[in-house]
Amino acid sequence: GLEPELTATLNVLDIGSGSGNTTLPLLRILPRMNLLATDLSLPMLVQLREVLTRFGLRDRCSILQANAEELDFEPASFDLAVGGAILHHMFRPEKTLAAICRVLKPGSHAIFFEPFSEGNEIILLLCRRILETGGKNGLSAEIQTHLEGFVHGVEQVLGTDKSDDRFKTIDDKWVFPLGYFKKIALESGFSNCLIYPLYSTVNQFENQMKTVICLYGNISHHAVPGWIWTVVRDYDASLSEKQKEDLIIEGGVI
């Protein structure tokens, strides 16, 4: 049923394109489209133009500086809107969703990739458990400092009230509750909202904790005490696959 749509020439809006994390996959997946890549940051758009030129794709994509919270295109202009990890940077994501709904043609879709509180709160529990256990089992100052900073960062963006002045000084402002998107999608004019996990539930929290500690913290896997992975694996094993499907860490939103 999708084949006629994929072979048609589509007007596609890429929101918060950055240096091309969503732009390049769109150009690969949809060879026939008019793609408009947008971002508020001029330096990021300069990087995007350089990347597109390097890959010989510059003539397939238009670039425009635009504020995602103040989209001002003609109604029913686009067949598809895509945003990769953009809505959680905003004070009022609902303004962007309402604007996108207005500029999409009837029957079209918007796709986003965002962090969610349900899974991230399990990650917080794991981090706190590791920090508490570290007092007995030994935890390097490097890992302790990194996990304390990570916990503080996630804790301050939980919830839906972003009126505090501290949000003016931080980039990431949200980890979204699942119900938030389902509510504001309907309020913004969309007919439905589907959310799905981006990661497999197999070793779900172990894999994410490796990302949190080793990737985010730039800490070698060999420098992490083995008891930490024992704690994490116990959490993974205590939850059913069905439960973990509902504990989304990062998800796609359609």
Kinemage of the C-alpha trace (Angstrom):
@kinemage 1
@onewidth
@group {chain A} dominant
@subgroup {mainchain}
@vectorlist {calphas} color= white
{ca gly a 1} P 0.000 0.000 0.000
{ca leu a 2} L 2.975 2.353 0.481
{ca glu a 3} L 4.557 1.873 -2.938
{ca pro a 4} L 2.567 4.566 -4.825
{ca glu a 5} L 3.380 7.113 -2.110
{ca leu a 6} L 7.093 6.293 -2.107
{ca thr a 7} L 7.376 6.652 -5.874
{ca ala a 8} L 5.487 9.956 -5.984
{ca thr a 9} L 7.263 13.297 -5.661
{ca leu a 10} L 6.669 14.414 -2.082
{ca asn a 11} L 7.100 17.790 -0.417
{ca val a 12} L 8.980 17.021 2.803
{ca leu a 13} L 9.761 19.353 5.718
{ca asp a 14} L 12.822 18.473 7.801
{ca ile a 15} L 12.617 20.293 11.163
{ca gly a 16} L 15.746 20.990 13.186
{ca ser a 17} L 17.953 19.463 10.498
{ca gly a 18} L 21.228 20.285 12.235
{ca ser a 19} L 24.185 18.958 10.258
{ca gly a 20} L 22.090 16.311 8.505
{ca asn a 21} L 21.161 13.491 10.912
{ca thr a 22} L 17.657 13.347 9.432
{ca thr a 23} L 18.347 15.067 6.104
{ca leu a 24} L 20.759 12.467 4.747
{ca pro a 25} L 18.554 9.435 5.564
{ca leu a 26} L 15.556 11.184 3.991
{ca leu a 27} L 17.511 11.780 0.785
{ca arg a 28} L 18.490 8.116 0.723
{ca ile a 29} L 15.033 6.692 1.541
{ca leu a 30} L 12.952 9.039 -0.647
{ca pro a 31} L 14.756 9.590 -3.950
{ca arg a 32} L 11.827 11.530 -5.399
{ca met a 33} L 10.966 14.480 -3.207
{ca asn a 34} L 11.283 18.199 -2.703
{ca leu a 35} L 13.107 18.430 0.641
{ca leu a 36} L 13.237 21.597 2.714
{ca ala a 37} L 15.776 21.390 5.552
{ca thr a 38} L 15.285 23.926 8.359
{ca asp a 39} L 17.104 24.923 11.518
{ca leu a 40} L 17.282 28.000 13.734
{ca ser a 41} L 21.090 27.837 13.907
{ca leu a 42} L 22.944 29.385 10.956
{ca pro a 43} L 26.234 27.624 11.841
{ca met a 44} L 24.440 24.260 11.748
{ca leu a 45} L 22.933 25.105 8.356
{ca val a 46} L 26.400 26.024 7.054
{ca gln a 47} L 27.611 22.597 8.209
{ca leu a 48} L 24.624 20.978 6.535
{ca arg a 49} L 25.363 22.733 3.251
{ca glu a 50} L 28.982 21.530 3.425
{ca val a 51} L 27.871 17.952 4.129
{ca leu a 52} L 25.360 17.973 1.262
{ca thr a 53} L 28.000 19.384 -1.095
{ca arg a 54} L 30.523 16.744 -0.037
{ca phe a 55} L 28.060 13.941 -0.816
{ca gly a 56} L 26.891 15.531 -4.077
{ca leu a 57} L 23.376 16.148 -2.723
{ca arg a 58} L 23.258 19.940 -2.631
{ca asp a 59} L 20.892 20.209 -5.617
{ca arg a 60} L 18.359 17.842 -3.990
{ca cys a 61} L 17.726 19.871 -0.849
{ca ser a 62} L 16.704 23.466 -0.102
{ca ile a 63} L 17.948 25.033 3.140
{ca leu a 64} L 16.107 27.639 5.207
{ca gln a 65} L 16.685 29.257 8.594
{ca ala a 66} L 13.433 28.852 10.518
{ca asn a 67} L 12.195 28.744 14.102
{ca ala a 68} L 10.342 25.458 14.604
{ca glu a 69} L 8.004 27.165 17.082
{ca glu a 70} L 7.017 29.808 14.514
{ca leu a 71} L 6.588 27.969 11.205
{ca asp a 72} L 5.033 30.288 8.635
{ca phe a 73} L 4.395 28.210 5.517
{ca glu a 74} L 1.233 28.101 3.466
{ca pro a 75} L -1.391 25.672 4.825
{ca ala a 76} L -1.373 22.168 3.318
{ca ser a 77} L 2.090 22.639 1.771
{ca phe a 78} L 3.804 19.392 2.785
{ca asp a 79} L 3.235 15.635 2.486
{ca leu a 80} L 5.533 14.706 5.367
{ca ala a 81} L 7.274 16.403 8.312
{ca val a 82} L 10.212 14.847 10.166
{ca gly a 83} L 12.100 15.947 13.273
{ca gly a 84} L 14.940 14.020 14.881
{ca ala a 85} L 15.471 14.859 18.580
{ca ile a 86} L 14.163 18.408 18.192
{ca leu a 87} L 10.970 18.767 20.245
{ca his a 88} L 12.683 18.154 23.591
{ca his a 89} L 14.727 21.346 23.100
{ca met a 90} L 11.607 23.542 23.011
{ca phe a 91} L 9.701 25.446 25.675
{ca arg a 92} L 6.358 24.712 23.996
{ca pro a 93} L 6.457 21.688 21.667
{ca glu a 94} L 2.678 21.916 21.266
{ca lys a 95} L 3.117 25.163 19.289
{ca thr a 96} L 5.332 23.332 16.804
{ca leu a 97} L 2.944 20.398 16.514
{ca ala a 98} L -0.004 22.704 15.855
{ca ala a 99} L 1.968 24.608 13.193
{ca ile a 100} L 3.080 21.368 11.534
{ca cys a 101} L -0.468 20.051 11.476
{ca arg a 102} L -1.529 23.272 9.722
{ca val a 103} L 1.127 23.054 6.989
{ca leu a 104} L 0.611 19.327 6.291
{ca lys a 105} L -1.818 18.162 3.625
{ca pro a 106} L -4.845 16.189 4.859
{ca gly a 107} L -3.930 12.541 5.383
{ca ser a 108} L -0.219 13.296 5.783
{ca his a 109} L 2.099 12.326 8.641
{ca ala a 110} L 4.625 13.855 11.019
{ca ile a 111} L 7.414 11.691 12.470
{ca phe a 112} L 9.595 12.547 15.468
{ca phe a 113} L 12.249 10.775 17.545
{ca glu a 114} L 12.297 11.811 21.204
{ca pro a 115} L 13.284 10.679 24.751
{ca phe a 116} L 10.597 9.400 27.133
{ca ser a 117} L 10.322 9.534 30.902
{ca glu a 118} L 9.002 5.989 31.439
{ca gly a 119} L 12.255 4.296 30.414
{ca asn a 120} L 14.559 7.063 31.582
{ca glu a 121} L 13.131 6.864 35.093
{ca ile a 122} L 14.301 3.233 35.228
{ca ile a 123} L 17.736 4.461 34.161
{ca leu a 124} L 17.594 6.966 37.020
{ca leu a 125} L 16.759 4.166 39.479
{ca leu a 126} L 19.749 2.204 38.193
{ca cys a 127} L 22.071 5.189 38.511
{ca arg a 128} L 20.921 5.863 42.080
{ca arg a 129} L 21.324 2.179 42.972
{ca ile a 130} L 24.857 2.173 41.563
{ca leu a 131} L 25.754 5.345 43.454
{ca glu a 132} L 24.358 3.926 46.713
{ca thr a 133} L 26.065 0.560 46.242
{ca gly a 134} L 29.293 2.260 45.215
{ca gly a 135} L 29.818 3.410 48.796
{ca lys a 136} L 30.232 -0.233 49.814
{ca asn a 137} L 31.777 -1.789 46.726
{ca gly a 138} L 33.966 1.059 45.595
{ca leu a 139} L 33.264 3.420 42.728
{ca ser a 140} L 35.819 5.574 40.971
{ca ala a 141} L 35.483 9.338 41.366
{ca glu a 142} L 35.178 9.601 37.584
{ca ile a 143} L 32.135 7.311 37.367
{ca gln a 144} L 30.548 8.755 40.508
{ca thr a 145} L 30.845 12.352 39.283
{ca his a 146} L 29.507 11.447 35.851
{ca leu a 147} L 26.485 9.526 37.197
{ca glu a 148} L 25.646 12.268 39.707
{ca gly a 149} L 25.676 14.811 36.873
{ca phe a 150} L 23.545 12.574 34.653
{ca val a 151} L 20.969 12.020 37.412
{ca his a 152} L 20.750 15.745 38.112
{ca gly a 153} L 20.339 16.515 34.397
{ca val a 154} L 17.479 14.071 33.890
{ca glu a 155} L 15.747 14.949 37.166
{ca gln a 156} L 15.495 18.623 36.288
{ca val a 157} L 13.722 17.978 32.950
{ca leu a 158} L 11.091 15.564 34.293
{ca gly a 159} L 7.549 16.915 34.364
{ca thr a 160} L 5.696 19.206 31.962
{ca asp a 161} L 6.034 22.629 33.613
{ca lys a 162} L 8.855 24.507 31.864
{ca ser a 163} L 8.132 27.963 33.285
{ca asp a 164} L 11.130 28.024 35.648
{ca asp a 165} L 13.898 30.402 34.561
{ca arg a 166} L 16.473 27.599 34.658
{ca phe a 167} L 15.091 26.248 31.389
{ca lys a 168} L 16.372 29.381 29.640
{ca thr a 169} L 19.937 28.251 30.281
{ca ile a 170} L 19.703 24.530 29.439
{ca asp a 171} L 19.446 22.971 26.008
{ca asp a 172} L 17.539 19.752 26.773
{ca lys a 173} L 14.226 20.643 28.431
{ca trp a 174} L 12.140 17.445 28.298
{ca val a 175} L 11.942 13.720 28.650
{ca phe a 176} L 8.351 13.287 27.543
{ca pro a 177} L 5.659 11.275 29.351
{ca leu a 178} L 3.932 8.976 26.848
{ca gly a 179} L 0.564 10.560 27.595
{ca tyr a 180} L 1.860 14.046 26.779
{ca phe a 181} L 2.206 13.388 23.057
{ca lys a 182} L -1.079 11.532 22.785
{ca lys a 183} L -2.876 14.456 24.405
{ca ile a 184} L -1.295 17.359 22.517
{ca ala a 185} L -1.353 15.522 19.172
{ca leu a 186} L -5.137 15.418 19.280
{ca glu a 187} L -5.316 18.994 20.589
{ca ser a 188} L -3.073 20.129 17.709
{ca gly a 189} L -5.380 18.644 15.068
{ca phe a 190} L -3.836 15.246 14.321
{ca ser a 191} L -6.233 12.318 14.053
{ca asn a 192} L -4.035 9.821 15.890
{ca cys a 193} L -0.711 9.377 17.682
{ca leu a 194} L 1.402 6.206 17.564
{ca ile a 195} L 4.502 5.748 19.719
{ca tyr a 196} L 6.964 2.879 19.391
{ca pro a 197} L 10.336 2.060 21.048
{ca leu a 198} L 13.464 2.609 18.972
{ca tyr a 199} L 15.437 -0.125 20.722
{ca ser a 200} L 15.013 -3.846 21.224
{ca thr a 201} L 13.805 -4.927 24.654
{ca val a 202} L 16.603 -7.541 24.779
{ca asn a 203} L 19.125 -6.279 27.369
{ca gln a 204} L 17.375 -2.935 27.028
{ca phe a 205} L 18.624 -1.271 30.204
{ca glu a 206} L 22.090 -2.826 30.111
{ca asn a 207} L 22.605 -1.430 26.623
{ca gln a 208} L 21.360 2.012 27.669
{ca met a 209} L 23.538 2.070 30.790
{ca lys a 210} L 26.561 1.252 28.617
{ca thr a 211} L 25.611 4.299 26.551
{ca val a 212} L 25.165 6.463 29.658
{ca ile a 213} L 28.435 5.437 31.298
{ca cys a 214} L 30.793 4.626 28.437
{ca leu a 215} L 29.588 6.874 25.625
{ca tyr a 216} L 28.173 9.894 27.465
{ca gly a 217} L 30.863 9.700 30.156
{ca asn a 218} L 33.702 8.788 27.782
{ca ile a 219} L 34.645 6.029 30.205
{ca ser a 220} L 36.266 2.815 28.974
{ca his a 221} L 34.154 -0.316 29.387
{ca his a 222} L 37.173 -1.957 31.050
{ca ala a 223} L 37.181 0.769 33.735
{ca val a 224} L 33.638 -0.082 34.841
{ca pro a 225} L 33.473 -2.547 37.798
{ca gly a 226} L 31.745 -5.824 36.977
{ca trp a 227} L 29.282 -5.497 39.855
{ca ile a 228} L 27.652 -2.547 38.056
{ca trp a 229} L 26.632 -4.767 35.138
{ca thr a 230} L 25.356 -7.391 37.610
{ca val a 231} L 23.035 -4.771 39.120
{ca val a 232} L 21.849 -3.657 35.693
{ca arg a 233} L 21.257 -7.195 34.421
{ca asp a 234} L 19.182 -7.973 37.527
{ca tyr a 235} L 16.870 -5.079 36.590
{ca asp a 236} L 16.634 -6.277 32.995
{ca ala a 237} L 15.844 -9.819 34.129
{ca ser a 238} L 13.181 -8.712 36.630
{ca leu a 239} L 11.020 -7.053 33.953
{ca ser a 240} L 9.040 -8.906 31.301
{ca glu a 241} L 9.535 -8.090 27.630
{ca lys a 242} L 5.996 -6.686 27.573
{ca gln a 243} L 6.756 -4.379 30.491
{ca lys a 244} L 9.915 -3.172 28.797
{ca glu a 245} L 7.957 -2.355 25.639
{ca asp a 246} L 6.035 0.196 27.714
{ca leu a 247} L 9.181 1.543 29.387
{ca ile a 248} L 10.365 3.446 26.333
{ca ile a 249} L 13.739 5.183 26.627
{ca glu a 250} L 13.722 6.758 23.169
{ca gly a 251} L 10.796 6.409 20.818
{ca gly a 252} L 9.435 7.199 17.433
{ca val a 253} L 6.281 9.300 17.396
{ca ile a 254} L 3.961 9.235 14.368
